[in-house]
Amino acid sequence: MQNILITGATGLIGTATIAHLHDRYNLSALNRRRLTTIPCHRADITNLEAIKPAFKKIDTVIHLAAHIGNDRLAIQHANIQGTTNIFEASLNAGVRRIIFASSGSVVGGYGQYTPYKELLAGDYEAIDDTWPMLTHKSPLHPTGLYAASKVWGEELARTFADAGHCSVLCLRFGRVNPENRPTQAREYAVWCSHRDAVQSIEKSIEAPPTLLFDTFFINSDNKYGYRDLEHAHQILDFAPADRGENYR
């Protein structure tokens, strides 16, 4: 069984990951808050020396910890310095793979334009029955400081992978919410269920070691989705189990 370290383990995706994968891997956590479901090393990811012990004998790191919002200093500390520390500690410990939780917001700016604006607003009659999909090759268009920090994290991941330090796979998660169902119009386009988020993580853990770097949009199978899932299907064998339309 692989030794897997999860940062941000008390968040929505972290909690779901522990619940679904605890019997398949040796899971541990790096977390600021106390955690009792799996072994936990309590430290702040902005402190490199404090987090190093958590990486001993770890095969794969699932880096979920991040500040969500637009507080500049909090993003600088958690998403920039913290992510740098996670990568550095992984390199020093000989970790073979990092799974980096990116975000669909790295292309969020497309939501200003037709047809994506109408899809997010639920104004389906105003557009054609088909629309151009955004793929992993589409130019990035982040919205806000949080999204920009995820773009930076992806490029840091690419730098580490290109240097041969380890494999890094970036998962651009859609909207994962506590209700685990679409709750507003835009979520029928970008929703991602807990189950589908965890599936993408498991597929990334099991991906061949020869896969050194890639980025993937991760959403549920949404009728009005515009972020391509075919690349994740082809490379990771990711196949969403849930669909937003089932909750209309």
MIDOSE-1310 file (N, C-alpha, C; in nm, 2 decimals, decimal comma, always signed):
residues 248
mqni	+0,08/-0,12/+0,00/+0,00/+0,00/+0,00/+0,09/+0,12/+0,00; +0,05/+0,22/-0,09/+0,13/+0,34/-0,09/+0,10/+0,43/+0,03; +0,21/+0,50/+0,07/+0,19/+0,60/+0,18/+0,16/+0,73/+0,12; +0,04/+0,78/+0,15/-0,02/+0,90/+0,09/-0,03/+1,01/+0,20
litg	+0,02/+1,13/+0,17/+0,01/+1,25/+0,26/-0,09/+1,34/+0,20; -0,19/+1,39/+0,28/-0,29/+1,48/+0,24/-0,27/+1,61/+0,31; -0,26/+1,72/+0,24/-0,26/+1,85/+0,30/-0,41/+1,91/+0,29; -0,45/+1,99/+0,39/-0,58/+2,04/+0,38/-0,68/+1,93/+0,40
atgl	-0,65/+1,84/+0,49/-0,73/+1,71/+0,50/-0,87/+1,74/+0,56; -0,89/+1,85/+0,63/-1,02/+1,87/+0,69/-1,12/+1,95/+0,60; -1,08/+1,98/+0,47/-1,16/+2,04/+0,38/-1,26/+1,95/+0,32; -1,35/+1,99/+0,23/-1,45/+1,91/+0,16/-1,38/+1,79/+0,09
igta	-1,29/+1,82/+0,00/-1,23/+1,72/-0,08/-1,14/+1,63/+0,01; -1,07/+1,69/+0,10/-0,99/+1,60/+0,19/-1,07/+1,51/+0,27; -1,18/+1,55/+0,33/-1,27/+1,47/+0,41/-1,32/+1,35/+0,32; -1,37/+1,39/+0,20/-1,42/+1,28/+0,11/-1,31/+1,18/+0,07
tiah	-1,19/+1,23/+0,05/-1,08/+1,15/+0,01/-1,05/+1,05/+0,12; -1,05/+1,09/+0,24/-1,02/+1,00/+0,36/-1,13/+0,90/+0,37; -1,26/+0,94/+0,36/-1,37/+0,85/+0,37/-1,37/+0,74/+0,27; -1,33/+0,77/+0,14/-1,34/+0,68/+0,03/-1,21/+0,59/+0,01
lhdr	-1,10/+0,65/+0,06/-0,97/+0,58/+0,02/-0,89/+0,53/+0,14; -0,95/+0,54/+0,26/-0,87/+0,50/+0,38/-0,83/+0,35/+0,38; -0,91/+0,27/+0,32/-0,88/+0,13/+0,32/-0,80/+0,08/+0,20; -0,76/+0,17/+0,11/-0,68/+0,14/+0,00/-0,54/+0,19/+0,01
ynls	-0,51/+0,28/+0,10/-0,38/+0,34/+0,11/-0,35/+0,37/+0,26; -0,22/+0,39/+0,29/-0,18/+0,43/+0,42/-0,18/+0,58/+0,42; -0,29/+0,64/+0,47/-0,31/+0,78/+0,46/-0,26/+0,85/+0,59; -0,20/+0,97/+0,57/-0,17/+1,06/+0,68/-0,20/+1,20/+0,64
alnr	-0,20/+1,29/+0,73/-0,24/+1,43/+0,70/-0,13/+1,53/+0,75; -0,12/+1,64/+0,68/-0,05/+1,76/+0,72/-0,15/+1,87/+0,74; -0,18/+1,91/+0,86/-0,30/+1,99/+0,88/-0,27/+2,09/+1,00; -0,33/+2,20/+0,99/-0,32/+2,29/+1,11/-0,42/+2,25/+1,22
rrlt	-0,54/+2,21/+1,18/-0,64/+2,17/+1,27/-0,62/+2,02/+1,31; -0,67/+1,99/+1,43/-0,66/+1,85/+1,48/-0,75/+1,76/+1,39; -0,70/+1,64/+1,37/-0,77/+1,54/+1,29/-0,75/+1,40/+1,36; -0,86/+1,33/+1,37/-0,86/+1,20/+1,44/-0,88/+1,08/+1,35
tipc	-0,92/+1,10/+1,23/-0,96/+0,99/+1,14/-0,83/+0,92/+1,09; -0,72/+0,99/+1,07/-0,60/+0,93/+1,02/-0,48/+1,00/+1,10; -0,36/+0,94/+1,10/-0,25/+1,01/+1,16/-0,23/+1,15/+1,11; -0,20/+1,24/+1,19/-0,19/+1,38/+1,15/-0,07/+1,45/+1,21
hrad	+0,01/+1,51/+1,12/+0,12/+1,60/+1,17/+0,07/+1,74/+1,16; +0,06/+1,81/+1,28/+0,00/+1,94/+1,28/+0,11/+2,05/+1,27; +0,10/+2,13/+1,16/+0,19/+2,23/+1,13/+0,13/+2,32/+1,02; +0,19/+2,44/+1,01/+0,14/+2,54/+0,91/+0,23/+2,52/+0,79
itnl	+0,17/+2,51/+0,67/+0,25/+2,48/+0,55/+0,34/+2,60/+0,51; +0,33/+2,71/+0,57/+0,42/+2,83/+0,55/+0,55/+2,81/+0,62; +0,56/+2,71/+0,71/+0,68/+2,69/+0,79/+0,75/+2,56/+0,74; +0,85/+2,58/+0,65/+0,91/+2,46/+0,59/+0,97/+2,36/+0,69
eaik	+1,04/+2,41/+0,79/+1,11/+2,32/+0,88/+1,00/+2,24/+0,96; +0,89/+2,31/+0,99/+0,79/+2,24/+1,08/+0,72/+2,13/+1,00; +0,71/+2,14/+0,87/+0,63/+2,04/+0,80/+0,72/+1,92/+0,75; +0,85/+1,94/+0,75/+0,93/+1,83/+0,69/+0,91/+1,69/+0,75
pafk	+0,89/+1,68/+0,88/+0,87/+1,54/+0,93/+0,75/+1,47/+0,87; +0,65/+1,54/+0,82/+0,53/+1,48/+0,77/+0,56/+1,40/+0,64; +0,67/+1,43/+0,57/+0,70/+1,38/+0,44/+0,79/+1,25/+0,44; +0,82/+1,21/+0,56/+0,91/+1,09/+0,57/+0,84/+0,96/+0,52
kidt	+0,90/+0,90/+0,43/+0,85/+0,77/+0,37/+0,72/+0,79/+0,29; +0,70/+0,91/+0,24/+0,57/+0,93/+0,17/+0,60/+0,91/+0,02; +0,50/+0,83/-0,05/+0,51/+0,81/-0,19/+0,45/+0,92/-0,27; +0,33/+0,96/-0,23/+0,25/+1,06/-0,30/+0,19/+1,16/-0,21
vihl	+0,20/+1,29/-0,25/+0,14/+1,40/-0,17/+0,02/+1,45/-0,25; -0,09/+1,46/-0,18/-0,22/+1,52/-0,24/-0,22/+1,66/-0,17; -0,19/+1,76/-0,25/-0,18/+1,90/-0,19/-0,32/+1,97/-0,22; -0,40/+1,97/-0,11/-0,53/+2,04/-0,12/-0,54/+2,17/-0,04
aahi	-0,44/+2,19/+0,05/-0,45/+2,31/+0,13/-0,43/+2,44/+0,05; -0,52/+2,54/+0,08/-0,51/+2,66/+0,01/-0,60/+2,76/+0,07; -0,57/+2,89/+0,05/-0,66/+3,00/+0,10/-0,76/+3,03/-0,02; -0,89/+3,02/+0,00/-0,98/+3,05/-0,10/-1,04/+3,19/-0,07
gndr	-1,02/+3,28/-0,16/-1,07/+3,42/-0,14/-0,97/+3,51/-0,21; -0,98/+3,64/-0,18/-0,89/+3,73/-0,25/-0,81/+3,82/-0,15; -0,79/+3,76/-0,03/-0,70/+3,83/+0,06/-0,56/+3,81/+0,02; -0,50/+3,92/-0,02/-0,37/+3,92/-0,09/-0,26/+3,85/+0,00
laiq	-0,25/+3,89/+0,12/-0,15/+3,84/+0,21/-0,17/+3,69/+0,24; -0,30/+3,65/+0,26/-0,33/+3,51/+0,29/-0,30/+3,43/+0,17; -0,33/+3,47/+0,05/-0,29/+3,40/-0,07/-0,14/+3,39/-0,08; -0,07/+3,50/-0,06/+0,07/+3,49/-0,07/+0,13/+3,39/+0,03
hani	+0,08/+3,39/+0,15/+0,14/+3,30/+0,25/+0,10/+3,15/+0,22; -0,03/+3,12/+0,20/-0,07/+2,98/+0,19/-0,05/+2,93/+0,05; -0,10/+3,00/-0,05/-0,10/+2,95/-0,19/+0,03/+2,96/-0,26; +0,11/+3,06/-0,23/+0,24/+3,08/-0,29/+0,35/+3,02/-0,21
qgtt	+0,38/+3,08/-0,09/+0,48/+3,02/+0,00/+0,45/+2,88/+0,05; +0,33/+2,86/+0,08/+0,29/+2,72/+0,13/+0,31/+2,62/+0,03; +0,26/+2,65/-0,10/+0,28/+2,55/-0,21/+0,43/+2,53/-0,24; +0,50/+2,63/-0,24/+0,65/+2,62/-0,26/+0,71/+2,53/-0,16
nife	+0,67/+2,54/-0,03/+0,72/+2,46/+0,08/+0,68/+2,31/+0,06; +0,56/+2,29/+0,01/+0,51/+2,15/-0,01/+0,60/+2,08/-0,12; +0,62/+2,16/-0,22/+0,71/+2,10/-0,33/+0,85/+2,08/-0,29; +0,90/+2,18/-0,21/+1,04/+2,16/-0,16/+1,05/+2,05/-0,07
asln	+0,96/+2,03/+0,03/+0,97/+1,92/+0,12/+0,95/+1,79/+0,05; +0,87/+1,78/-0,05/+0,85/+1,66/-0,13/+0,98/+1,62/-0,20; +1,04/+1,72/-0,26/+1,17/+1,70/-0,33/+1,27/+1,64/-0,23; +1,29/+1,71/-0,12/+1,39/+1,66/-0,02/+1,36/+1,52/+0,04
agvr	+1,23/+1,48/+0,04/+1,20/+1,35/+0,10/+1,19/+1,24/-0,01; +1,21/+1,28/-0,13/+1,21/+1,17/-0,24/+1,07/+1,13/-0,27; +0,97/+1,22/-0,26/+0,83/+1,19/-0,30/+0,83/+1,16/-0,45; +0,75/+1,06/-0,49/+0,75/+1,03/-0,63/+0,65/+1,11/-0,71
riif	+0,54/+1,15/-0,65/+0,43/+1,22/-0,72/+0,36/+1,32/-0,63; +0,33/+1,43/-0,68/+0,25/+1,53/-0,62/+0,12/+1,55/-0,70; +0,01/+1,55/-0,63/-0,12/+1,58/-0,70/-0,16/+1,71/-0,65; -0,16/+1,81/-0,74/-0,18/+1,95/-0,70/-0,33/+1,99/-0,73
assg	-0,40/+2,03/-0,63/-0,54/+2,08/-0,65/-0,54/+2,22/-0,71; -0,56/+2,22/-0,84/-0,57/+2,35/-0,90/-0,72/+2,38/-0,91; -0,77/+2,46/-1,00/-0,91/+2,51/-1,00/-0,95/+2,54/-1,14; -1,08/+2,52/-1,17/-1,14/+2,56/-1,29/-1,14/+2,71/-1,31
svvg	-1,11/+2,78/-1,20/-1,11/+2,93/-1,21/-0,99/+2,98/-1,29; -0,90/+2,89/-1,32/-0,79/+2,94/-1,41/-0,83/+2,98/-1,55; -0,96/+2,93/-1,58/-1,02/+2,98/-1,71/-1,15/+3,05/-1,68; -1,16/+3,10/-1,56/-1,29/+3,16/-1,52/-1,32/+3,29/-1,60
gygq	-1,22/+3,35/-1,65/-1,25/+3,48/-1,73/-1,33/+3,46/-1,85; -1,33/+3,33/-1,90/-1,42/+3,31/-2,02/-1,56/+3,33/-1,99; -1,60/+3,32/-1,86/-1,74/+3,34/-1,82/-1,79/+3,48/-1,85; -1,71/+3,57/-1,90/-1,76/+3,70/-1,94/-1,81/+3,70/-2,08
ytpy	-1,79/+3,60/-2,16/-1,81/+3,60/-2,30/-1,91/+3,49/-2,34; -1,99/+3,51/-2,44/-2,08/+3,42/-2,50/-2,00/+3,30/-2,57; -2,04/+3,18/-2,55/-2,16/+3,13/-2,49/-2,15/+3,09/-2,34; -2,03/+3,11/-2,29/-2,00/+3,06/-2,15/-2,08/+3,15/-2,05
kell	-2,10/+3,27/-2,08/-2,18/+3,36/-1,99/-2,32/+3,31/-1,98; -2,38/+3,27/-2,09/-2,51/+3,22/-2,09/-2,52/+3,08/-2,02; -2,43/+3,00/-2,04/-2,43/+2,87/-1,98/-2,42/+2,88/-1,83; -2,34/+2,97/-1,78/-2,33/+3,00/-1,63/-2,45/+3,06/-1,58
agdy	-2,52/+3,14/-1,66/-2,65/+3,21/-1,61/-2,77/+3,12/-1,62; -2,75/+3,00/-1,69/-2,87/+2,92/-1,71/-2,96/+2,97/-1,82; -2,91/+3,06/-1,91/-2,99/+3,12/-2,02/-2,96/+3,03/-2,15; -3,01/+2,91/-2,14/-2,98/+2,81/-2,25/-3,05/+2,84/-2,38
eaid	-3,16/+2,91/-2,38/-3,23/+2,94/-2,50/-3,16/+3,05/-2,58; -3,07/+3,12/-2,52/-3,00/+3,22/-2,59/-2,88/+3,18/-2,67; -2,84/+3,05/-2,67/-2,73/+2,99/-2,73/-2,76/+2,87/-2,82; -2,67/+2,83/-2,90/-2,69/+2,71/-2,98/-2,69/+2,58/-2,90
dtwp	-2,72/+2,47/-2,96/-2,72/+2,35/-2,89/-2,58/+2,29/-2,86; -2,48/+2,34/-2,93/-2,34/+2,30/-2,90/-2,26/+2,43/-2,88; -2,14/+2,41/-2,82/-2,05/+2,53/-2,80/-1,91/+2,48/-2,79; -1,81/+2,57/-2,81/-1,67/+2,53/-2,81/-1,63/+2,49/-2,66
mlth	-1,56/+2,38/-2,65/-1,52/+2,34/-2,52/-1,38/+2,40/-2,49; -1,36/+2,43/-2,36/-1,23/+2,47/-2,32/-1,15/+2,35/-2,28; -1,03/+2,34/-2,33/-0,95/+2,22/-2,31/-0,82/+2,25/-2,23; -0,74/+2,15/-2,20/-0,62/+2,18/-2,12/-0,52/+2,26/-2,20
kspl	-0,55/+2,28/-2,34/-0,46/+2,36/-2,42/-0,51/+2,50/-2,44; -0,63/+2,53/-2,39/-0,69/+2,66/-2,40/-0,60/+2,76/-2,32; -0,58/+2,89/-2,38/-0,51/+2,99/-2,30/-0,58/+3,01/-2,17; -0,50/+3,03/-2,06/-0,56/+3,05/-1,93/-0,61/+3,19/-1,92
hptg	-0,72/+3,21/-1,84/-0,78/+3,34/-1,82/-0,83/+3,34/-1,67; -0,74/+3,36/-1,58/-0,79/+3,35/-1,44/-0,87/+3,47/-1,40; -0,95/+3,45/-1,29/-1,03/+3,56/-1,24/-0,99/+3,57/-1,09; -0,93/+3,68/-1,05/-0,90/+3,71/-0,91/-0,77/+3,65/-0,87
lyaa	-0,73/+3,69/-0,75/-0,59/+3,65/-0,70/-0,59/+3,50/-0,67; -0,70/+3,44/-0,62/-0,70/+3,29/-0,59/-0,67/+3,22/-0,72; -0,74/+3,25/-0,83/-0,72/+3,18/-0,96/-0,58/+3,20/-1,01; -0,53/+3,32/-0,99/-0,39/+3,35/-1,04/-0,29/+3,27/-0,96
skvw	-0,31/+3,25/-0,83/-0,22/+3,17/-0,75/-0,22/+3,02/-0,80; -0,34/+2,98/-0,85/-0,34/+2,84/-0,90/-0,27/+2,83/-1,03; -0,28/+2,93/-1,12/-0,19/+2,93/-1,24/-0,05/+2,93/-1,20; -0,01/+3,00/-1,10/+0,13/+3,00/-1,06/+0,17/+2,86/-1,00
geel	+0,08/+2,80/-0,93/+0,10/+2,66/-0,88/+0,12/+2,56/-0,99; +0,04/+2,57/-1,10/+0,06/+2,48/-1,21/+0,20/+2,50/-1,28; +0,24/+2,63/-1,29/+0,37/+2,65/-1,35/+0,48/+2,61/-1,26; +0,47/+2,62/-1,13/+0,57/+2,56/-1,04/+0,57/+2,41/-1,06
artf	+0,46/+2,35/-1,07/+0,45/+2,20/-1,09/+0,52/+2,16/-1,22; +0,50/+2,24/-1,32/+0,57/+2,21/-1,45/+0,72/+2,22/-1,44; +0,76/+2,32/-1,36/+0,91/+2,34/-1,34/+0,97/+2,23/-1,27; +0,90/+2,18/-1,17/+0,95/+2,06/-1,09/+0,96/+1,94/-1,18
adag	+0,85/+1,92/-1,25/+0,84/+1,80/-1,34/+0,95/+1,80/-1,45; +0,96/+1,92/-1,51/+1,06/+1,94/-1,62/+1,20/+1,91/-1,57; +1,23/+1,95/-1,45/+1,36/+1,93/-1,39/+1,38/+1,78/-1,35; +1,28/+1,70/-1,36/+1,30/+1,56/-1,33/+1,29/+1,53/-1,18
hcsv	+1,24/+1,63/-1,10/+1,23/+1,61/-0,96/+1,12/+1,50/-0,92; +1,01/+1,51/-0,98/+0,90/+1,41/-0,95/+0,79/+1,44/-1,05; +0,69/+1,35/-1,05/+0,57/+1,36/-1,13/+0,47/+1,45/-1,06; +0,42/+1,55/-1,13/+0,32/+1,64/-1,07/+0,20/+1,65/-1,17
lclr	+0,08/+1,61/-1,11/-0,05/+1,61/-1,19/-0,14/+1,72/-1,13; -0,19/+1,81/-1,21/-0,27/+1,92/-1,17/-0,42/+1,90/-1,20; -0,50/+1,90/-1,10/-0,64/+1,87/-1,12/-0,72/+2,00/-1,10; -0,78/+2,05/-1,21/-0,86/+2,17/-1,21/-1,00/+2,14/-1,17
fgrv	-1,02/+2,14/-1,04/-1,16/+2,10/-0,98/-1,26/+2,21/-1,02; -1,38/+2,16/-1,05/-1,50/+2,25/-1,06/-1,55/+2,28/-0,92; -1,67/+2,32/-0,92/-1,74/+2,37/-0,80/-1,77/+2,25/-0,71; -1,70/+2,23/-0,60/-1,73/+2,13/-0,50/-1,79/+2,20/-0,38
npen	-1,92/+2,16/-0,34/-1,99/+2,24/-0,24/-2,03/+2,14/-0,12; -2,06/+2,20/-0,01/-2,11/+2,11/+0,10/-2,23/+2,04/+0,07; -2,32/+2,09/-0,01/-2,45/+2,02/-0,04/-2,43/+1,90/-0,13; -2,32/+1,90/-0,20/-2,29/+1,79/-0,29/-2,39/+1,77/-0,40
rptq	-2,44/+1,89/-0,45/-2,54/+1,90/-0,56/-2,54/+2,04/-0,61; -2,58/+2,06/-0,73/-2,59/+2,20/-0,78/-2,69/+2,28/-0,70; -2,66/+2,40/-0,66/-2,75/+2,48/-0,58/-2,78/+2,61/-0,65; -2,72/+2,64/-0,76/-2,74/+2,77/-0,84/-2,72/+2,74/-0,98
arey	-2,76/+2,83/-1,07/-2,76/+2,81/-1,21/-2,62/+2,78/-1,26; -2,52/+2,85/-1,22/-2,38/+2,83/-1,27/-2,33/+2,69/-1,24; -2,38/+2,63/-1,13/-2,32/+2,50/-1,09/-2,37/+2,39/-1,18; -2,48/+2,41/-1,26/-2,52/+2,31/-1,36/-2,42/+2,30/-1,47
avwc	-2,32/+2,39/-1,48/-2,22/+2,39/-1,58/-2,08/+2,34/-1,52; -2,06/+2,38/-1,39/-1,92/+2,36/-1,34/-1,92/+2,27/-1,21; -2,03/+2,21/-1,17/-2,03/+2,13/-1,05/-1,95/+2,01/-1,06; -1,89/+1,97/-0,95/-1,81/+1,85/-0,93/-1,85/+1,78/-0,80
shrd	-1,90/+1,66/-0,81/-1,94/+1,59/-0,69/-1,82/+1,54/-0,61; -1,85/+1,52/-0,48/-1,74/+1,47/-0,39/-1,68/+1,34/-0,45; -1,78/+1,25/-0,50/-1,73/+1,12/-0,55/-1,65/+1,14/-0,67; -1,68/+1,23/-0,76/-1,60/+1,25/-0,88/-1,47/+1,31/-0,85
avqs	-1,46/+1,40/-0,75/-1,34/+1,46/-0,71/-1,24/+1,35/-0,66; -1,29/+1,27/-0,57/-1,21/+1,16/-0,52/-1,17/+1,06/-0,63; -1,26/+1,03/-0,72/-1,22/+0,94/-0,83/-1,10/+0,99/-0,90; -1,10/+1,12/-0,93/-0,99/+1,18/-1,01/-0,86/+1,17/-0,93
ieks	-0,87/+1,19/-0,80/-0,75/+1,18/-0,71/-0,70/+1,03/-0,72; -0,79/+0,94/-0,70/-0,74/+0,80/-0,70/-0,68/+0,76/-0,84; -0,74/+0,81/-0,95/-0,69/+0,78/-1,08/-0,55/+0,84/-1,09; -0,53/+0,96/-1,03/-0,40/+1,02/-1,04/-0,29/+0,95/-0,96
ieap	-0,33/+0,90/-0,84/-0,24/+0,82/-0,76/-0,19/+0,70/-0,84; -0,29/+0,63/-0,92/-0,26/+0,51/-0,99/-0,20/+0,53/-1,13; -0,19/+0,65/-1,17/-0,14/+0,68/-1,31/+0,00/+0,63/-1,32; +0,04/+0,59/-1,44/+0,17/+0,54/-1,46/+0,28/+0,64/-1,42
ptll	+0,39/+0,59/-1,36/+0,50/+0,68/-1,32/+0,56/+0,76/-1,44; +0,54/+0,71/-1,56/+0,59/+0,78/-1,67/+0,52/+0,91/-1,71; +0,40/+0,92/-1,64/+0,32/+1,05/-1,66/+0,38/+1,15/-1,57; +0,47/+1,24/-1,62/+0,54/+1,33/-1,54/+0,47/+1,46/-1,51
fdtf	+0,39/+1,51/-1,60/+0,32/+1,64/-1,58/+0,20/+1,64/-1,67; +0,09/+1,69/-1,62/-0,03/+1,72/-1,70/-0,13/+1,80/-1,62; -0,23/+1,86/-1,69/-0,34/+1,93/-1,63/-0,47/+1,87/-1,67; -0,57/+1,87/-1,59/-0,69/+1,80/-1,62/-0,81/+1,88/-1,56
fins	-0,91/+1,91/-1,64/-1,04/+1,96/-1,58/-1,11/+1,85/-1,52; -1,16/+1,87/-1,40/-1,23/+1,77/-1,32/-1,37/+1,82/-1,28; -1,47/+1,78/-1,35/-1,61/+1,81/-1,32/-1,69/+1,69/-1,33; -1,82/+1,70/-1,28/-1,91/+1,59/-1,30/-1,96/+1,60/-1,45
dnky	-2,04/+1,50/-1,49/-2,09/+1,49/-1,63/-2,21/+1,58/-1,64; -2,18/+1,71/-1,66/-2,28/+1,81/-1,66/-2,33/+1,84/-1,81; -2,45/+1,84/-1,83/-2,51/+1,86/-1,96/-2,46/+2,00/-2,02; -2,45/+2,10/-1,94/-2,41/+2,23/-1,98/-2,27/+2,26/-1,95
gyrd	-2,19/+2,16/-1,93/-2,05/+2,18/-1,90/-1,97/+2,23/-2,03; -1,87/+2,31/-2,01/-1,79/+2,36/-2,12/-1,64/+2,34/-2,09; -1,60/+2,27/-1,99/-1,46/+2,23/-1,96/-1,44/+2,09/-2,00; -1,35/+2,07/-2,09/-1,33/+1,93/-2,15/-1,29/+1,83/-2,05
leha	-1,36/+1,71/-2,05/-1,33/+1,60/-1,97/-1,26/+1,49/-2,04; -1,26/+1,50/-2,18/-1,21/+1,39/-2,26/-1,06/+1,37/-2,23; -0,98/+1,47/-2,21/-0,84/+1,46/-2,18/-0,82/+1,37/-2,05; -0,89/+1,40/-1,95/-0,88/+1,33/-1,83/-0,93/+1,18/-1,85
hqil	-1,02/+1,16/-1,93/-1,07/+1,03/-1,96/-0,96/+0,95/-2,04; -0,90/+1,01/-2,13/-0,80/+0,94/-2,21/-0,67/+0,91/-2,13; -0,63/+1,01/-2,05/-0,50/+0,99/-1,98/-0,52/+0,92/-1,85; -0,62/+0,96/-1,77/-0,64/+0,90/-1,64/-0,75/+0,80/-1,63
dfap	-0,82/+0,78/-1,74/-0,94/+0,69/-1,73/-1,04/+0,74/-1,63; -1,05/+0,87/-1,62/-1,15/+0,94/-1,54/-1,29/+0,94/-1,61; -1,39/+0,89/-1,54/-1,52/+0,88/-1,60/-1,62/+0,93/-1,49; -1,68/+1,05/-1,50/-1,76/+1,10/-1,39/-1,88/+1,00/-1,36
adrg	-1,91/+0,98/-1,24/-2,02/+0,90/-1,20/-2,15/+0,98/-1,17; -2,14/+1,11/-1,16/-2,25/+1,19/-1,12/-2,28/+1,30/-1,23; -2,40/+1,35/-1,23/-2,45/+1,45/-1,33/-2,54/+1,55/-1,27; -2,50/+1,68/-1,30/-2,58/+1,79/-1,24/-2,73/+1,78/-1,27
enyr	-2,76/+1,74/-1,40/-2,90/+1,74/-1,44/-2,99/+1,65/-1,36; -2,93/+1,55/-1,29/-3,01/+1,46/-1,21/-3,06/+1,53/-1,08; -3,02/+1,65/-1,06/-3,07/+1,73/-0,94/-3,16/+1,84/-0,97; -3,20/+1,85/-1,10/-3,30/+1,96/-1,14/-3,43/+1,95/-1,06
